[in-house]
Amino acid sequence: MQSDELSGLDGFTAADNRASEYIGLGSMSKDMPDCSAACYQKMIEYGRNLVETIQRDVKEYNGITAGQIVEGISRIYSDYRNLQINIIDTETVVMEEIRGSKAELIQRRLEYFRKATR
């Protein structure tokens, strides 16, 4: 790419570079021969979106282990009435429970999801 093609692009930050390495693109450069300015911009956008997604997930699950989630899901599904509840909804209930939601709220939520799957 010619430097004039890149004049509208912002710099590639260290976080962008880490994201591109994480997704298997390796270290990227504005001098990549097979990538147009639009292609390069799309890769930067994809990397930033990936980083934002990872950061959001880290915040959402902060301090909660996979073991806690698995244990909670197993406990909920051990009740035959909950077997038809979607796994995403079950995880939501488990996360609320781990974060300290009241037992009454958890039961109402489970009842809602049971009815929604009928």
N, CA, C and O of each residue as an XYZ file, in Angstrom:
472
protein
N       0.841     -1.182      0.000
C       0.000      0.000      0.000
C       0.878      1.235      0.000
O       1.961      1.256      0.586
N       0.397      2.233     -0.655
C       1.090      3.504     -0.672
C       0.680      4.301      0.558
O      -0.448      4.168      1.031
N       1.565      5.113      1.073
C       1.258      5.878      2.276
C       0.089      6.840      2.047
O      -0.642      7.138      2.991
N      -0.109      7.341      0.799
C      -1.226      8.248      0.549
C      -2.568      7.516      0.644
O      -3.585      8.145      0.938
N      -2.592      6.180      0.398
C      -3.824      5.410      0.553
C      -4.239      5.333      2.013
O      -5.419      5.166      2.322
N      -3.271      5.456      2.905
C      -3.512      5.273      4.324
C      -3.716      6.579      5.067
O      -3.867      6.574      6.288
N      -3.723      7.686      4.366
C      -3.764      8.978      5.044
C      -5.009      9.135      5.913
O      -4.969      9.857      6.909
N      -6.121      8.470      5.556
C      -7.348      8.588      6.346
C      -7.446      7.592      7.478
O      -8.388      7.646      8.269
N      -6.483      6.677      7.571
C      -6.549      5.645      8.608
C      -5.874      6.123      9.876
O      -4.852      6.809      9.847
N      -6.477      5.740     10.990
C      -5.799      6.070     12.244
C      -4.713      5.032     12.490
O      -4.672      4.014     11.800
N      -3.847      5.265     13.445
C      -2.738      4.364     13.723
C      -3.200      3.025     14.265
O      -4.298      2.895     14.805
N      -2.359      2.063     14.110
C      -2.631      0.715     14.598
C      -2.044      0.637     15.997
O      -0.824      0.666     16.154
N      -2.878      0.541     17.000
C      -2.406      0.587     18.384
C      -1.888     -0.769     18.839
O      -2.069     -1.777     18.156
N      -1.251     -0.783     19.983
C      -0.754     -2.044     20.546
C      -1.915     -3.002     20.809
O      -1.776     -4.208     20.604
N      -3.057     -2.482     21.261
C      -4.226     -3.340     21.512
C      -4.721     -3.955     20.216
O      -5.084     -5.131     20.185
N      -4.739     -3.159     19.129
C      -5.147     -3.696     17.831
C      -4.204     -4.812     17.404
O      -4.643     -5.845     16.900
N      -2.918     -4.602     17.607
C      -1.924     -5.602     17.218
C      -2.109     -6.877     18.030
O      -2.030     -7.975     17.479
N      -2.357     -6.748     19.340
C      -2.596     -7.933     20.173
C      -3.839     -8.655     19.712
O      -3.857     -9.885     19.668
N      -4.889     -7.910     19.364
C      -6.129     -8.532     18.893
C      -5.889     -9.276     17.594
O      -6.396    -10.385     17.422
N      -5.137     -8.700     16.683
C      -4.887     -9.373     15.410
C      -4.053    -10.631     15.617
O      -4.268    -11.635     14.938
N      -3.102    -10.585     16.550
C      -2.331    -11.777     16.854
C      -3.220    -12.839     17.489
O      -3.061    -14.027     17.208
N      -4.154    -12.425     18.341
C      -5.072    -13.347     19.008
C      -5.943    -14.073     17.996
O      -6.198    -15.267     18.152
N      -6.404    -13.382     16.968
C      -7.289    -14.009     15.983
C      -6.508    -14.677     14.859
O      -7.095    -15.149     13.885
N      -5.179    -14.718     14.994
C      -4.366    -15.467     14.048
C      -3.914    -14.697     12.824
O      -3.463    -15.307     11.856
N      -4.020    -13.386     12.833
C      -3.564    -12.610     11.686
C      -2.082    -12.286     11.781
O      -1.479    -11.819     10.815
N      -1.497    -12.533     12.946
C      -0.095    -12.188     13.119
C       0.057    -10.690     13.293
O      -0.932     -9.964     13.395
N       1.266    -10.243     13.327
C       1.513     -8.817     13.451
C       1.203     -8.154     12.113
O       1.671     -8.604     11.067
N       0.420     -7.094     12.149
C      -0.001     -6.449     10.906
C       0.736     -5.138     10.725
O       1.183     -4.518     11.690
N       0.852     -4.736      9.505
C       1.533     -3.503      9.159
C       0.733     -2.783      8.093
O       0.043     -3.420      7.297
N       0.816     -1.480      8.070
C       0.158     -0.704      7.023
C       0.827     -0.938      5.667
O       0.305     -0.526      4.632
N       1.974     -1.595      5.682
C       2.691     -1.865      4.444
C       2.395     -3.259      3.896
O       3.157     -3.780      3.080
N       1.291     -3.868      4.341
C       0.935     -5.199      3.850
C       0.656     -5.107      2.354
O      -0.220     -4.343      1.949
N       1.374     -5.863      1.518
C       1.258     -5.708      0.070
C      -0.089     -6.139     -0.508
O      -0.517     -5.580     -1.517
N      -0.759     -7.100      0.088
C      -1.991     -7.639     -0.494
C      -3.250     -7.062      0.135
O      -4.321     -7.655      0.008
N      -3.151     -5.942      0.799
C      -4.300     -5.407      1.524
C      -4.517     -3.944      1.146
O      -3.633     -3.106      1.325
N      -5.708     -3.653      0.619
C      -6.042     -2.269      0.278
C      -6.354     -1.504      1.558
O      -6.454     -2.096      2.633
N      -6.504     -0.207      1.444
C      -6.853      0.613      2.613
C      -8.172      0.150      3.214
O      -8.312      0.090      4.436
N      -9.150     -0.182      2.353
C     -10.460     -0.646      2.848
C     -10.318     -1.984      3.565
O     -10.930     -2.204      4.611
N      -9.509     -2.872      2.998
C      -9.256     -4.182      3.611
C      -8.603     -3.992      4.977
O      -9.019     -4.599      5.964
N      -7.589     -3.153      5.023
C      -6.872     -2.882      6.265
C      -7.816     -2.304      7.313
O      -7.774     -2.704      8.477
N      -8.672     -1.359      6.904
C      -9.615     -0.741      7.837
C     -10.591     -1.778      8.388
O     -10.927     -1.747      9.571
N     -11.051     -2.706      7.524
C     -11.961     -3.768      7.970
C     -11.279     -4.667      8.992
O     -11.906     -5.083      9.966
N     -10.005     -4.969      8.783
C      -9.280     -5.805      9.746
C      -9.144     -5.083     11.086
O      -9.291     -5.697     12.143
N      -8.864     -3.791     11.042
C      -8.769     -3.016     12.287
C     -10.123     -3.019     12.995
O     -10.192     -3.231     14.206
N     -11.193     -2.784     12.246
C     -12.540     -2.767     12.825
C     -12.871     -4.116     13.453
O     -13.398     -4.167     14.565
N     -12.568     -5.205     12.754
C     -12.829     -6.544     13.284
C     -12.051     -6.767     14.580
O     -12.602     -7.266     15.562
N     -10.780     -6.401     14.580
C      -9.960     -6.564     15.776
C     -10.488     -5.766     16.951
O     -10.523     -6.264     18.076
N     -10.901     -4.532     16.700
C     -11.444     -3.702     17.781
C     -12.754     -4.276     18.314
O     -12.985     -4.284     19.523
N     -13.610     -4.757     17.413
C     -14.859     -5.367     17.852
C     -14.587     -6.607     18.696
O     -15.266     -6.846     19.695
N     -13.600     -7.389     18.297
C     -13.238     -8.579     19.057
C     -12.744     -8.192     20.445
O     -13.135     -8.798     21.443
N     -11.887     -7.185     20.501
C     -11.370     -6.720     21.788
C     -12.521     -6.237     22.668
O     -12.563     -6.567     23.853
N     -13.450     -5.467     22.116
C     -14.600     -4.982     22.887
C     -15.442     -6.138     23.404
O     -15.911     -6.104     24.542
N     -15.638     -7.158     22.581
C     -16.414     -8.324     22.995
C     -15.723     -9.049     24.139
O     -16.365     -9.427     25.119
N     -14.429     -9.241     24.017
C     -13.673     -9.918     25.081
C     -13.728     -9.097     26.362
O     -13.930     -9.655     27.440
N     -13.551     -7.782     26.265
C     -13.588     -6.925     27.451
C     -14.965     -6.962     28.114
O     -15.059     -6.995     29.341
N     -16.045     -6.957     27.304
C     -17.401     -7.030     27.855
C     -17.607     -8.354     28.587
O     -18.176     -8.381     29.678
N     -17.144     -9.455     27.985
C     -17.298    -10.759     28.611
C     -16.507    -10.854     29.905
O     -16.984    -11.426     30.886
N     -15.302    -10.297     29.913
C     -14.489    -10.309     31.130
C     -15.221     -9.555     32.227
O     -15.254    -10.002     33.373
N     -15.809     -8.413     31.885
C     -16.553     -7.625     32.875
C     -17.776     -8.394     33.364
O     -18.059     -8.422     34.561
N     -18.508     -9.022     32.425
C     -19.727     -9.752     32.788
C     -19.422    -10.930     33.704
O     -20.169    -11.194     34.646
N     -18.339    -11.632     33.434
C     -18.010    -12.840     34.195
C     -16.976    -12.590     35.281
O     -16.492    -13.540     35.895
N     -16.634    -11.352     35.529
C     -15.600    -11.006     36.491
C     -15.832    -11.694     37.834
O     -16.847    -11.466     38.491
N     -14.892    -12.528     38.229
C     -14.953    -13.188     39.523
C     -15.803    -14.443     39.551
O     -15.868    -15.116     40.580
N     -16.450    -14.771     38.457
C     -17.291    -15.965     38.404
C     -16.546    -17.007     37.578
O     -16.144    -16.746     36.444
N     -16.368    -18.188     38.159
C     -15.614    -19.223     37.461
C     -16.525    -20.085     36.592
O     -17.735    -20.152     36.805
N     -15.924    -20.728     35.629
C     -16.663    -21.666     34.784
C     -17.239    -22.785     35.642
O     -18.346    -23.257     35.383
N     -16.501    -23.211     36.658
C     -16.977    -24.262     37.565
C     -18.262    -23.864     38.272
O     -19.173    -24.679     38.415
N     -18.339    -22.614     38.714
C     -19.561    -22.137     39.367
C     -20.743    -22.184     38.402
O     -21.843    -22.596     38.770
N     -20.505    -21.762     37.176
C     -21.581    -21.740     36.183
C     -22.035    -23.161     35.869
O     -23.234    -23.436     35.823
N     -21.082    -24.060     35.654
C     -21.426    -25.454     35.349
C     -22.188    -26.082     36.500
O     -23.182    -26.775     36.282
N     -21.737    -25.848     37.712
C     -22.409    -26.402     38.894
C     -23.842    -25.873     38.997
O     -24.770    -26.631     39.278
N     -24.013    -24.578     38.770
C     -25.344    -23.977     38.839
C     -26.269    -24.509     37.754
O     -27.437    -24.795     38.018
N     -25.755    -24.642     36.541
C     -26.565    -25.174     35.437
C     -26.957    -26.619     35.731
O     -28.105    -27.006     35.518
N     -26.015    -27.411     36.217
C     -26.312    -28.808     36.558
C     -27.388    -28.896     37.628
O     -28.286    -29.735     37.554
N     -27.289    -28.022     38.622
C     -28.283    -28.024     39.704
C     -29.667    -27.673     39.174
O     -30.657    -28.307     39.538
N     -29.732    -26.661     38.315
C     -31.031    -26.260     37.758
C     -31.611    -27.371     36.899
O     -32.804    -27.662     36.992
N     -30.793    -27.994     36.067
C     -31.286    -29.063     35.193
C     -31.554    -30.365     35.951
O     -32.178    -31.274     35.404
N     -31.096    -30.470     37.193
C     -31.397    -31.678     37.970
C     -32.887    -31.748     38.326
O     -33.393    -32.814     38.677
N     -33.580    -30.622     38.237
C     -35.038    -30.581     38.425
C     -35.682    -30.810     37.058
O     -35.504    -30.002     36.146
N     -36.419    -31.895     36.913
C     -37.005    -32.263     35.617
C     -37.863    -31.156     35.017
O     -38.019    -31.096     33.797
N     -38.420    -30.287     35.841
C     -39.260    -29.202     35.332
C     -38.458    -28.175     34.528
O     -39.019    -27.404     33.750
N     -37.150    -28.179     34.728
C     -36.300    -27.185     34.073
C     -35.612    -27.711     32.813
O     -34.882    -26.966     32.158
N     -35.827    -28.956     32.468
C     -35.093    -29.557     31.351
C     -35.364    -28.893     30.010
O     -34.527    -28.968     29.111
N     -36.509    -28.248     29.856
C     -36.838    -27.607     28.580
C     -36.385    -26.144     28.506
O     -36.557    -25.494     27.475
N     -35.814    -25.633     29.584
C     -35.351    -24.243     29.597
C     -34.084    -24.137     28.747
O     -33.176    -24.960     28.867
N     -34.036    -23.135     27.905
C     -32.886    -22.859     27.040
C     -31.634    -22.674     27.889
O     -31.704    -22.092     28.971
N     -30.499    -23.157     27.417
C     -29.236    -23.063     28.157
C     -28.838    -21.615     28.436
O     -28.292    -21.323     29.501
N     -29.098    -20.719     27.513
C     -28.750    -19.303     27.721
C     -29.585    -18.727     28.869
O     -29.070    -17.989     29.709
N     -30.872    -19.067     28.898
C     -31.726    -18.599     29.986
C     -31.285    -19.202     31.318
O     -31.319    -18.538     32.354
N     -30.872    -20.462     31.274
C     -30.395    -21.117     32.496
C     -29.134    -20.429     32.998
O     -28.988    -20.198     34.199
N     -28.228    -20.103     32.093
C     -27.008    -19.403     32.497
C     -27.347    -18.044     33.102
O     -26.724    -17.625     34.077
N     -28.322    -17.363     32.531
C     -28.745    -16.067     33.065
C     -29.202    -16.207     34.511
O     -28.828    -15.405     35.366
N     -30.006    -17.221     34.782
C     -30.492    -17.461     36.143
C     -29.317    -17.763     37.078
O     -29.252    -17.239     38.190
N     -28.401    -18.598     36.626
C     -27.233    -18.948     37.440
C     -26.413    -17.703     37.753
O     -25.996    -17.508     38.895
N     -26.180    -16.861     36.753
C     -25.403    -15.645     36.973
C     -26.097    -14.735     37.990
O     -25.447    -14.161     38.864
N     -27.414    -14.607     37.869
C     -28.161    -13.782     38.832
C     -28.034    -14.353     40.242
O     -27.867    -13.617     41.215
N     -28.117    -15.669     40.329
C     -28.024    -16.320     41.633
C     -26.640    -16.113     42.248
O     -26.527    -15.802     43.433
N     -25.597    -16.283     41.451
C     -24.231    -16.103     41.942
C     -24.016    -14.665     42.398
O     -23.313    -14.424     43.379
N     -24.608    -13.721     41.701
C     -24.453    -12.304     42.058
C     -25.306    -11.898     43.253
O     -25.251    -10.750     43.693
N     -26.094    -12.834     43.782
C     -26.810    -12.565     45.020
C     -28.267    -12.193     44.895
O     -28.838    -11.643     45.837
N     -28.890    -12.473     43.766
C     -30.325    -12.193     43.640
C     -31.092    -13.025     44.658
O     -30.678    -14.128     45.016
N     -32.186    -12.496     45.107
C     -33.000    -13.180     46.121
C     -33.586    -14.467     45.553
O     -33.877    -14.559     44.360
N     -33.755    -15.457     46.423
C     -34.277    -16.770     46.032
C     -35.655    -16.654     45.384
O     -35.969    -17.396     44.455
N     -36.480    -15.719     45.875
C     -37.832    -15.545     45.310
C     -37.747    -15.101     43.852
O     -38.504    -15.581     43.007
N     -36.829    -14.189     43.561
C     -36.647    -13.708     42.200
C     -36.167    -14.847     41.292
O     -36.635    -14.986     40.162
N     -35.243    -15.648     41.789
C     -34.725    -16.785     41.019
C     -35.868    -17.754     40.704
O     -35.986    -18.226     39.574
N     -36.705    -18.048     41.694
C     -37.826    -18.966     41.472
C     -38.823    -18.397     40.473
O     -39.323    -19.125     39.616
N     -39.117    -17.106     40.574
C     -40.028    -16.482     39.601
C     -39.462    -16.537     38.191
O     -40.184    -16.784     37.226
N     -38.160    -16.304     38.088
C     -37.504    -16.341     36.784
C     -37.582    -17.757     36.203
O     -37.892    -17.924     35.023
N     -37.306    -18.771     37.019
C     -37.389    -20.158     36.548
C     -38.814    -20.507     36.119
O     -39.014    -21.157     35.093
N     -39.805    -20.077     36.907
C     -41.205    -20.331     36.546
C     -41.552    -19.665     35.217
O     -42.255    -20.248     34.391
N     -41.063    -18.456     35.014
C     -41.305    -17.748     33.757
C     -40.729    -18.540     32.577
O     -41.405    -18.751     31.570
N     -39.475    -18.974     32.716
C     -38.837    -19.721     31.628
C     -39.511    -21.068     31.399
O     -39.601    -21.530     30.261
N     -39.985    -21.701     32.467
C     -40.731    -22.969     32.282
C     -41.980    -22.746     31.452
O     -42.275    -23.519     30.540
N     -42.715    -21.686     31.770
C     -43.942    -21.387     31.031
C     -43.634    -21.000     29.591
O     -44.386    -21.350     28.681
N     -42.549    -20.291     29.380
C     -42.186    -19.818     28.042
C     -41.824    -20.974     27.105
O     -41.907    -20.829     25.886
N     -41.428    -22.108     27.662
C     -41.019    -23.234     26.821
C     -42.137    -24.217     26.543
O     -41.931    -25.202     25.833
N     -43.308    -23.971     27.086
C     -44.435    -24.899     26.852
C     -45.026    -24.710     25.497
O     -45.977    -25.403     25.136
